[in-house]
Amino acid sequence: MTQKYDASSSVVRRLPRYYRLLGELERNGQVRTSSRELGRRLGMTASQIRQDLCCFGCFGQQGSGYSVAEMAEKTDTTVEQSR
């Protein structure tokens, strides 16, 4: 069953940026990342990153961040569903 998410069009428009950055992190062998790092690299606040990601199920862990592979997979799936 396909899961539906409640995300604004602004969040959906940012997904490809997340996906490209996550792909870069994966290619560089990075396993985990933080909302702070994502925000710095994307020119956004860590808070905005967390809010966006919560639209697709909050899957980070406080203090240890996000799994790059899990985020990339979830972002890819969501981008595909939004097309």
N, C-alpha and C positions, 0 to 999 in steps of 0.2 A: 504494500500500500504506500502511495506517495504521501509524504508528510507536507502539509501546507504551513507556511510561516506568515506571521503578521508583520510585514516590513513595509516601511514607506518607500515611495519611489526614489527618494534621495539615497536611502540605504542600498536599494537594489542597484542604483547607478554607481555606487562606490565598490560594489562587489568585484568587478574586473580588476580594479586597482589592488584590492586585497589578494586576489588570485595570482596576479603577476608577481607581487612581492613574495608571497608564500612559495611560489615556484622557484624564485631566485634563492630564497633561504634553503629550500630543499636541495637544490643543485649544489649549494655551498656546504651541505652536510649538517646544517643546523637542525637540531631535534626539537628544541623548545624555543619559544619567544614570549615576550611580554607585551602587554598593551602599551607600555611606555615606549618600547623599541619600535613597535608598529607605528605608533603615533608620530614618533620622531621622524621616521623614514617616509611617512606619507603626509607630513605637514598637518597633522591633526592632534587633538588632545587624547591622552590615554583614556579619559572618561568617554569620549565619543566612540573610540574603538570598542570599549566594553559594551556600550549601549547598542552599537550596531551588531556586535556578535551575539548579544542576548536575544536579538530578534530571531536567531536561528538555533536557539538552544544554548544556554550558558554552559560551555564545556571547558572553560579554563579552571585552574586551581589557584586560589590565592596563595601567593608566595612562590609558586613554581611555574606560573604562566600557562601557556597553551602549547599543545602538541602541534608542531608545524604540519605534520602529515595529516592529522585529523582535521585541522582547520582547512587545509588545502582540499581535502576530499569533500568536506561539507560545503565549502564555497563553490567548488566545481559543480556539485549536484544542484545547488541553489541557482547558480548562473544558468545552467541548462534548463531548469524548470521555468525560469523567468523569460525564456526566449519564445 
